[in-house]
Amino acid sequence: MGVVLIIAGCVVLVTMTAGLFDYLGKRTAAGGDKALAGRVAVLERRLAELEQGATERDDTVRKLEGELSFMTNLLESRNRQ
């Protein structure tokens, strides 16, 4: 009889523990949605800024490559004369 009571008590304890963790997980997830949405918005803004910076750098590199090409052609033409 004592063994049955111990087994039943353990089953009840495991069930209550699982229910408690499920409840705590759902409660944390419900509050975490707002924080997660805020984090996503911040990361999207930072990503847009990085993309804009990369585009600006690409434009600057293209401009410098054009100037370098012009200067190289100018120096070559001077050396030929």
Contacts in CASP RR format, 6 or more apart in sequence:
PFRMAT RR
TARGET T0000
AUTHOR 0000-0000-0000
METHOD contacts of the structure
MODEL  1
MGVVLIIAGCVVLVTMTAGLFDYLGKRTAAGGDKALAGRVAVLERRLAEL
EQGATERDDTVRKLEGELSFMTNLLESRNRQ
END
